[in-house]
Structure formats: structure tokens, C-alpha cells
Amino acid sequence: MTTDTEILQTIAQMPEPLKQDLLHYAKALIESHSTPDALDIQAEKPAKRGGLGIWKGKIWLADNFDEPLEDFKDYSTEC
């Protein structure tokens, strides 16, 4: 069975209000895919970015990063 035949058989089973909704949707779908921008979407994919090491040299941690904070000395469990 071809797609056209299947579509027509499915539409024939629908009630009239649903057919009207389908018609509006089909027209909107055609309109949205007929604009030059819609046709060039696949051609204008952004360059692939990412990978290991992309943040190298942009992020750093202080030498004392793991040291306890002065503000929390009162909460220390060490006696």
C-alpha cells in the first residue's frame, strides 16, 4: 500500500471536523516547509564543537581549594 493510498483511507474514516483540522495542519505544514529558510536548515548546521580539552587554560583552581574555610572553623569536629 502506498503512502498516498493509506493517507486517503485514513482521512475517509475521519469525522468532518477532524478533516478540517487536518486540512489546516497540512496547509501550515506545507507553508512552513516551503520557505527558503526551512529548506536550508540542514545545510546550515553549526560546526561541531566540544571534545576533550576545550576548557584547557580557561578554568583554574586555587592551590588551597581543598583547605578548610576560615568561616567554618567554629564547626570543626577536630578538638
N, C-alpha and C positions, 0 to 999 in steps of 0.2 A: 504494500500500500504506500503510495507516495504521500509526502507531507501535505500537499495541497488537498488531496482527497480526504485525508484524516482531519484536516482543519475544517473542511466543508461539512463533513459528517458530524463533527463535534458541535459546530455552530448550529446545524439544523436541529439539534436536540435542546438548544437553549431557549429559555423564555425571551420574549421580545425586549423587556427592559435590560436583560443581561447582554443581548445582542447590541443594544445601543451603547452600553458601557464599553463593550469590546470594540465597537467601531471608533469611539472617541480615543480609546487607548491605542488602537492601531494607527490612527492618523497622527497622534502625538509621537508615537514611536518612529514613524516614517519621517516626520519633521525633524526630530532630534538627531536622526542619523543621516540626514541629507545636507546638513550644514558642512561647510568646508572644515570647520574646527573638529567636528565629530569624526570625519574621515581621516584626519591627520593625527589622531590621538596616539595610535600605535607607533607612528613614525617619530614622534617627539618624546619618547621615553627618556627620562633623565639618566645621566650616566650612572653606572653602578658605583656606589660608594661604600666604604666600610672596609672591614678586614682588620687583621691584627696590626697593632702599632699605629693606628690613626691618631691616637691621643699622645703619642710619644713626644715628650718635651713640652706638653701643654698642661699637664697635671703634675703636681708635686705634693709631697707630704713633708711636714716639718720633721726635723730629726727627733724631736721629743713627742711625737704623735701618740705613742703608747704610754707616756708617763701620766701619772695621776694628776688631775686638775687641782689647782690651789683651792678652788671654791668648794671642793668635796672632801677636804681634809677632815672636817668635823664628822663625817660619816664613815670614816675609815674603820675597818674591822681590826686593823692591827693595833696592838696596845703597846 
